[in-house]
Amino acid sequence: MIVSVDSSEDALKIAEKLRKAVEDLQIEHGFNKASAYLTVSIDMKTHQSSGTHSAIEDEMYRQVDDALYQAQDNGCNQVACG
């Protein structure tokens, strides 16, 4: 998830609101061992953009992707900021 916010605290609030909204939908998910319903795990990274694409942003995307898999390994239905 990519959002433009002023602080990591604001980003966490948005992510938690999204996580809770998905959980509240109570969409049945027969293959989820952690819950009978669909859940999401969201990991966030913060970065002050220069306005142009850079290698730093490529690395940030890779870190977010890696962190998502780590969040899934740690359990489901969570928000983290690493």
N, CA, C and O atoms as CSV, one atom per row, in Angstrom:
chain,resi,resn,atom,element,x,y,z
A,1,MET,N,N,0.857,-1.164,0.000
A,1,MET,CA,C,0.000,0.000,0.000
A,1,MET,C,C,0.904,1.228,0.000
A,1,MET,O,O,1.823,1.324,0.813
A,2,ILE,N,N,0.652,2.139,-0.882
A,2,ILE,CA,C,1.426,3.381,-0.949
A,2,ILE,C,C,0.489,4.533,-0.647
A,2,ILE,O,O,-0.530,4.712,-1.314
A,3,VAL,N,N,0.843,5.314,0.365
A,3,VAL,CA,C,0.032,6.469,0.745
A,3,VAL,C,C,0.951,7.661,0.985
A,3,VAL,O,O,2.131,7.501,1.297
A,4,SER,N,N,0.403,8.828,0.838
A,4,SER,CA,C,1.138,10.051,1.112
A,4,SER,C,C,0.630,10.614,2.440
A,4,SER,O,O,-0.506,11.080,2.533
A,5,VAL,N,N,1.474,10.567,3.454
A,5,VAL,CA,C,1.099,11.044,4.783
A,5,VAL,C,C,2.256,11.827,5.380
A,5,VAL,O,O,3.369,11.816,4.854
A,6,ASP,N,N,1.979,12.504,6.487
A,6,ASP,CA,C,2.996,13.320,7.134
A,6,ASP,C,C,3.877,12.555,8.109
A,6,ASP,O,O,4.986,12.993,8.414
A,7,SER,N,N,3.395,11.407,8.607
A,7,SER,CA,C,4.178,10.681,9.609
A,7,SER,C,C,3.880,9.186,9.546
A,7,SER,O,O,2.866,8.766,8.988
A,8,SER,N,N,4.771,8.396,10.124
A,8,SER,CA,C,4.549,6.951,10.172
A,8,SER,C,C,3.345,6.620,11.047
A,8,SER,O,O,2.672,5.613,10.821
A,9,GLU,N,N,3.067,7.461,12.046
A,9,GLU,CA,C,1.886,7.249,12.883
A,9,GLU,C,C,0.602,7.373,12.061
A,9,GLU,O,O,-0.335,6.595,12.242
A,10,ASP,N,N,0.566,8.358,11.157
A,10,ASP,CA,C,-0.592,8.510,10.271
A,10,ASP,C,C,-0.738,7.302,9.357
A,10,ASP,O,O,-1.848,6.829,9.114
A,11,ALA,N,N,0.388,6.804,8.851
A,11,ALA,CA,C,0.354,5.629,7.979
A,11,ALA,C,C,-0.163,4.406,8.733
A,11,ALA,O,O,-0.954,3.632,8.194
A,12,LEU,N,N,0.278,4.230,9.973
A,12,LEU,CA,C,-0.195,3.103,10.779
A,12,LEU,C,C,-1.696,3.190,11.038
A,12,LEU,O,O,-2.389,2.173,11.015
A,13,LYS,N,N,-2.196,4.389,11.281
A,13,LYS,CA,C,-3.633,4.569,11.502
A,13,LYS,C,C,-4.430,4.158,10.262
A,13,LYS,O,O,-5.461,3.495,10.372
A,14,ILE,N,N,-3.949,4.551,9.092
A,14,ILE,CA,C,-4.632,4.190,7.846
A,14,ILE,C,C,-4.596,2.677,7.648
A,14,ILE,O,O,-5.610,2.068,7.306
A,15,ALA,N,N,-3.440,2.077,7.859
A,15,ALA,CA,C,-3.304,0.631,7.675
A,15,ALA,C,C,-4.190,-0.138,8.646
A,15,ALA,O,O,-4.824,-1.119,8.260
A,16,GLU,N,N,-4.239,0.294,9.895
A,16,GLU,CA,C,-5.069,-0.390,10.882
A,16,GLU,C,C,-6.549,-0.246,10.541
A,16,GLU,O,O,-7.323,-1.188,10.708
A,17,LYS,N,N,-6.936,0.920,10.068
A,17,LYS,CA,C,-8.329,1.122,9.667
A,17,LYS,C,C,-8.692,0.179,8.511
A,17,LYS,O,O,-9.780,-0.397,8.498
A,18,LEU,N,N,-7.792,0.023,7.554
A,18,LEU,CA,C,-8.015,-0.886,6.432
A,18,LEU,C,C,-8.087,-2.333,6.915
A,18,LEU,O,O,-8.983,-3.076,6.514
A,19,ARG,N,N,-7.147,-2.737,7.778
A,19,ARG,CA,C,-7.130,-4.103,8.307
A,19,ARG,C,C,-8.434,-4.421,9.013
A,19,ARG,O,O,-9.017,-5.484,8.801
A,20,LYS,N,N,-8.891,-3.502,9.851
A,20,LYS,CA,C,-10.126,-3.693,10.614
A,20,LYS,C,C,-11.336,-3.737,9.681
A,20,LYS,O,O,-12.250,-4.533,9.899
A,21,ALA,N,N,-11.356,-2.903,8.655
A,21,ALA,CA,C,-12.477,-2.884,7.711
A,21,ALA,C,C,-12.605,-4.226,6.992
A,21,ALA,O,O,-13.715,-4.727,6.806
A,22,VAL,N,N,-11.476,-4.809,6.589
A,22,VAL,CA,C,-11.514,-6.121,5.934
A,22,VAL,C,C,-12.007,-7.172,6.918
A,22,VAL,O,O,-12.845,-8.004,6.570
A,23,GLU,N,N,-11.501,-7.143,8.126
A,23,GLU,CA,C,-11.930,-8.104,9.144
A,23,GLU,C,C,-13.429,-7.997,9.415
A,23,GLU,O,O,-14.113,-9.012,9.547
A,24,ASP,N,N,-13.935,-6.781,9.496
A,24,ASP,CA,C,-15.352,-6.549,9.790
A,24,ASP,C,C,-16.289,-7.022,8.679
A,24,ASP,O,O,-17.475,-7.239,8.927
A,25,LEU,N,N,-15.775,-7.186,7.459
A,25,LEU,CA,C,-16.600,-7.687,6.360
A,25,LEU,C,C,-17.015,-9.142,6.582
A,25,LEU,O,O,-18.019,-9.598,6.035
A,26,GLN,N,N,-16.244,-9.857,7.376
A,26,GLN,CA,C,-16.488,-11.272,7.683
A,26,GLN,C,C,-16.747,-12.103,6.421
A,26,GLN,O,O,-17.750,-12.808,6.309
A,27,ILE,N,N,-15.822,-11.997,5.491
A,27,ILE,CA,C,-15.876,-12.794,4.272
A,27,ILE,C,C,-15.328,-14.181,4.615
A,27,ILE,O,O,-14.176,-14.321,5.026
A,28,GLU,N,N,-16.164,-15.195,4.441
A,28,GLU,CA,C,-15.745,-16.544,4.800
A,28,GLU,C,C,-14.576,-16.992,3.941
A,28,GLU,O,O,-14.520,-16.724,2.741
A,29,HIS,N,N,-13.641,-17.684,4.587
A,29,HIS,CA,C,-12.430,-18.147,3.930
A,29,HIS,C,C,-12.108,-19.534,4.481
A,29,HIS,O,O,-11.508,-19.660,5.548
A,30,GLY,N,N,-12.501,-20.550,3.766
A,30,GLY,CA,C,-12.350,-21.918,4.239
A,30,GLY,C,C,-10.927,-22.429,4.299
A,30,GLY,O,O,-10.679,-23.476,4.898
A,31,PHE,N,N,-9.979,-21.719,3.693
A,31,PHE,CA,C,-8.604,-22.202,3.650
A,31,PHE,C,C,-7.680,-21.469,4.618
A,31,PHE,O,O,-6.479,-21.737,4.648
A,32,ASN,N,N,-8.225,-20.554,5.406
A,32,ASN,CA,C,-7.430,-19.774,6.346
A,32,ASN,C,C,-7.390,-20.508,7.683
A,32,ASN,O,O,-8.421,-20.649,8.340
A,33,LYS,N,N,-6.217,-20.975,8.091
A,33,LYS,CA,C,-6.085,-21.717,9.341
A,33,LYS,C,C,-6.193,-20.809,10.570
A,33,LYS,O,O,-6.552,-21.276,11.651
A,34,ALA,N,N,-5.888,-19.532,10.415
A,34,ALA,CA,C,-5.892,-18.614,11.548
A,34,ALA,C,C,-7.275,-18.068,11.871
A,34,ALA,O,O,-7.539,-17.682,13.010
A,35,SER,N,N,-8.160,-18.033,10.880
A,35,SER,CA,C,-9.474,-17.430,11.061
A,35,SER,C,C,-10.438,-18.007,10.029
A,35,SER,O,O,-10.033,-18.422,8.943
A,36,ALA,N,N,-11.707,-18.026,10.385
A,36,ALA,CA,C,-12.723,-18.489,9.436
A,36,ALA,C,C,-13.006,-17.431,8.366
A,36,ALA,O,O,-13.676,-17.704,7.370
A,37,TYR,N,N,-12.485,-16.221,8.588
A,37,TYR,CA,C,-12.765,-15.107,7.690
A,37,TYR,C,C,-11.478,-14.566,7.052
A,37,TYR,O,O,-10.379,-14.750,7.574
A,38,LEU,N,N,-11.648,-13.908,5.933
A,38,LEU,CA,C,-10.553,-13.254,5.246
A,38,LEU,C,C,-9.943,-12.186,6.139
A,38,LEU,O,O,-10.669,-11.397,6.744
A,39,THR,N,N,-8.617,-12.150,6.227
A,39,THR,CA,C,-7.908,-11.114,6.971
A,39,THR,C,C,-6.758,-10.610,6.105
A,39,THR,O,O,-6.429,-11.225,5.090
A,40,VAL,N,N,-6.156,-9.512,6.495
A,40,VAL,CA,C,-4.988,-8.987,5.790
A,40,VAL,C,C,-3.896,-8.664,6.789
A,40,VAL,O,O,-4.160,-8.300,7.935
A,41,SER,N,N,-2.665,-8.806,6.329
A,41,SER,CA,C,-1.501,-8.336,7.080
A,41,SER,C,C,-0.863,-7.243,6.243
A,41,SER,O,O,-0.699,-7.391,5.032
A,42,ILE,N,N,-0.507,-6.152,6.890
A,42,ILE,CA,C,0.042,-4.997,6.190
A,42,ILE,C,C,1.339,-4.598,6.873
A,42,ILE,O,O,1.364,-4.399,8.087
A,43,ASP,N,N,2.407,-4.480,6.111
A,43,ASP,CA,C,3.655,-3.954,6.645
A,43,ASP,C,C,3.930,-2.635,5.954
A,43,ASP,O,O,3.676,-2.482,4.759
A,44,MET,N,N,4.448,-1.691,6.705
A,44,MET,CA,C,4.650,-0.353,6.171
A,44,MET,C,C,6.116,0.049,6.287
A,44,MET,O,O,6.797,-0.303,7.250
A,45,LYS,N,N,6.573,0.771,5.316
A,45,LYS,CA,C,7.879,1.425,5.344
A,45,LYS,C,C,7.623,2.896,5.038
A,45,LYS,O,O,6.725,3.229,4.264
A,46,THR,N,N,8.400,3.758,5.638
A,46,THR,CA,C,8.243,5.187,5.350
A,46,THR,C,C,9.475,5.692,4.600
A,46,THR,O,O,10.598,5.247,4.835
A,47,HIS,N,N,9.228,6.631,3.696
A,47,HIS,CA,C,10.296,7.189,2.878
A,47,HIS,C,C,9.869,8.565,2.397
A,47,HIS,O,O,8.752,8.742,1.911
A,48,GLN,N,N,10.747,9.521,2.530
A,48,GLN,CA,C,10.491,10.870,2.031
A,48,GLN,C,C,10.950,10.920,0.576
A,48,GLN,O,O,12.150,10.891,0.302
A,49,SER,N,N,10.009,10.994,-0.347
A,49,SER,CA,C,10.337,10.956,-1.770
A,49,SER,C,C,10.932,12.267,-2.249
A,49,SER,O,O,10.576,13.351,-1.787
A,50,SER,N,N,11.851,12.129,-3.190
A,50,SER,CA,C,12.456,13.314,-3.812
A,50,SER,C,C,11.619,13.810,-4.977
A,50,SER,O,O,11.902,14.866,-5.542
A,51,GLY,N,N,10.586,13.051,-5.342
A,51,GLY,CA,C,9.758,13.418,-6.477
A,51,GLY,C,C,10.145,12.714,-7.760
A,51,GLY,O,O,9.401,12.749,-8.741
A,52,THR,N,N,11.310,12.071,-7.761
A,52,THR,CA,C,11.737,11.290,-8.916
A,52,THR,C,C,12.045,9.876,-8.457
A,52,THR,O,O,12.422,9.658,-7.305
A,53,HIS,N,N,11.881,8.902,-9.371
A,53,HIS,CA,C,12.145,7.498,-9.046
A,53,HIS,C,C,13.634,7.301,-8.798
A,53,HIS,O,O,14.469,7.854,-9.513
A,54,SER,N,N,13.962,6.507,-7.777
A,54,SER,CA,C,15.367,6.282,-7.465
A,54,SER,C,C,15.604,4.835,-7.048
A,54,SER,O,O,14.659,4.080,-6.816
A,55,ALA,N,N,16.880,4.460,-6.956
A,55,ALA,CA,C,17.251,3.120,-6.495
A,55,ALA,C,C,16.795,2.915,-5.052
A,55,ALA,O,O,16.496,1.790,-4.652
A,56,ILE,N,N,16.739,3.980,-4.278
A,56,ILE,CA,C,16.264,3.885,-2.893
A,56,ILE,C,C,14.814,3.398,-2.879
A,56,ILE,O,O,14.448,2.560,-2.055
A,57,GLU,N,N,14.007,3.912,-3.773
A,57,GLU,CA,C,12.609,3.488,-3.839
A,57,GLU,C,C,12.491,2.038,-4.287
A,57,GLU,O,O,11.628,1.312,-3.795
A,58,ASP,N,N,13.345,1.603,-5.215
A,58,ASP,CA,C,13.354,0.190,-5.611
A,58,ASP,C,C,13.667,-0.693,-4.408
A,58,ASP,O,O,13.022,-1.721,-4.197
A,59,GLU,N,N,14.655,-0.287,-3.625
A,59,GLU,CA,C,15.024,-1.042,-2.432
A,59,GLU,C,C,13.880,-1.031,-1.412
A,59,GLU,O,O,13.625,-2.040,-0.755
A,60,MET,N,N,13.199,0.095,-1.283
A,60,MET,CA,C,12.066,0.188,-0.359
A,60,MET,C,C,10.974,-0.804,-0.757
A,60,MET,O,O,10.426,-1.488,0.107
A,61,TYR,N,N,10.651,-0.895,-2.035
A,61,TYR,CA,C,9.637,-1.842,-2.500
A,61,TYR,C,C,10.056,-3.282,-2.176
A,61,TYR,O,O,9.225,-4.095,-1.770
A,62,ARG,N,N,11.338,-3.593,-2.355
A,62,ARG,CA,C,11.830,-4.927,-2.042
A,62,ARG,C,C,11.700,-5.210,-0.538
A,62,ARG,O,O,11.298,-6.304,-0.143
A,63,GLN,N,N,12.041,-4.224,0.293
A,63,GLN,CA,C,11.949,-4.399,1.743
A,63,GLN,C,C,10.501,-4.597,2.188
A,63,GLN,O,O,10.224,-5.427,3.054
A,64,VAL,N,N,9.587,-3.842,1.601
A,64,VAL,CA,C,8.175,-3.987,1.943
A,64,VAL,C,C,7.685,-5.380,1.557
A,64,VAL,O,O,6.967,-6.021,2.325
A,65,ASP,N,N,8.066,-5.845,0.386
A,65,ASP,CA,C,7.669,-7.170,-0.054
A,65,ASP,C,C,8.210,-8.239,0.897
A,65,ASP,O,O,7.480,-9.150,1.288
A,66,ASP,N,N,9.486,-8.129,1.267
A,66,ASP,CA,C,10.084,-9.078,2.212
A,66,ASP,C,C,9.377,-9.023,3.561
A,66,ASP,O,O,9.126,-10.060,4.176
A,67,ALA,N,N,9.056,-7.816,4.022
A,67,ALA,CA,C,8.402,-7.660,5.319
A,67,ALA,C,C,7.000,-8.253,5.307
A,67,ALA,O,O,6.544,-8.788,6.318
A,68,LEU,N,N,6.314,-8.163,4.174
A,68,LEU,CA,C,4.984,-8.746,4.078
A,68,LEU,C,C,5.054,-10.257,4.290
A,68,LEU,O,O,4.250,-10.822,5.032
A,69,TYR,N,N,6.021,-10.910,3.633
A,69,TYR,CA,C,6.171,-12.356,3.824
A,69,TYR,C,C,6.533,-12.681,5.270
A,69,TYR,O,O,6.090,-13.694,5.811
A,70,GLN,N,N,7.335,-11.825,5.894
A,70,GLN,CA,C,7.680,-12.035,7.308
A,70,GLN,C,C,6.440,-11.879,8.185
A,70,GLN,O,O,6.250,-12.657,9.120
A,71,ALA,N,N,5.596,-10.892,7.903
A,71,ALA,CA,C,4.361,-10.699,8.660
A,71,ALA,C,C,3.456,-11.916,8.511
A,71,ALA,O,O,2.838,-12.354,9.481
A,72,GLN,N,N,3.375,-12.459,7.309
A,72,GLN,CA,C,2.549,-13.648,7.090
A,72,GLN,C,C,3.106,-14.835,7.864
A,72,GLN,O,O,2.339,-15.640,8.392
A,73,ASP,N,N,4.436,-14.957,7.940
A,73,ASP,CA,C,5.048,-16.041,8.704
A,73,ASP,C,C,4.807,-15.881,10.202
A,73,ASP,O,O,4.724,-16.870,10.931
A,74,ASN,N,N,4.693,-14.624,10.663
A,74,ASN,CA,C,4.480,-14.349,12.090
A,74,ASN,C,C,3.028,-14.515,12.503
A,74,ASN,O,O,2.728,-14.500,13.697
A,75,GLY,N,N,2.141,-14.669,11.573
A,75,GLY,CA,C,0.719,-14.785,11.866
A,75,GLY,C,C,-0.048,-13.874,10.945
A,75,GLY,O,O,0.533,-13.094,10.191
A,76,CYS,N,N,-1.344,-13.978,11.012
A,76,CYS,CA,C,-2.187,-13.211,10.101
A,76,CYS,C,C,-2.860,-12.058,10.811
A,76,CYS,O,O,-2.812,-11.949,12.036
A,77,ASN,N,N,-3.491,-11.192,10.021
A,77,ASN,CA,C,-4.336,-10.122,10.525
A,77,ASN,C,C,-3.578,-9.156,11.407
A,77,ASN,O,O,-3.918,-8.972,12.575
A,78,GLN,N,N,-2.548,-8.537,10.845
A,78,GLN,CA,C,-1.747,-7.617,11.646
A,78,GLN,C,C,-1.241,-6.447,10.797
A,78,GLN,O,O,-1.197,-6.501,9.568
A,79,VAL,N,N,-0.864,-5.395,11.514
A,79,VAL,CA,C,-0.230,-4.229,10.901
A,79,VAL,C,C,1.107,-4.063,11.564
A,79,VAL,O,O,1.211,-4.162,12.787
A,80,ALA,N,N,2.150,-3.807,10.770
A,80,ALA,CA,C,3.488,-3.588,11.318
A,80,ALA,C,C,4.154,-2.468,10.565
A,80,ALA,O,O,3.842,-2.207,9.403
A,81,CYS,N,N,5.070,-1.810,11.231
A,81,CYS,CA,C,5.870,-0.757,10.603
A,81,CYS,C,C,7.321,-1.078,10.904
A,81,CYS,O,O,7.775,-0.966,12.043
A,82,GLY,N,N,8.039,-1.477,9.869
A,82,GLY,CA,C,9.428,-1.889,10.097
A,82,GLY,C,C,10.397,-0.972,9.441
A,82,GLY,O,O,11.606,-1.180,9.538
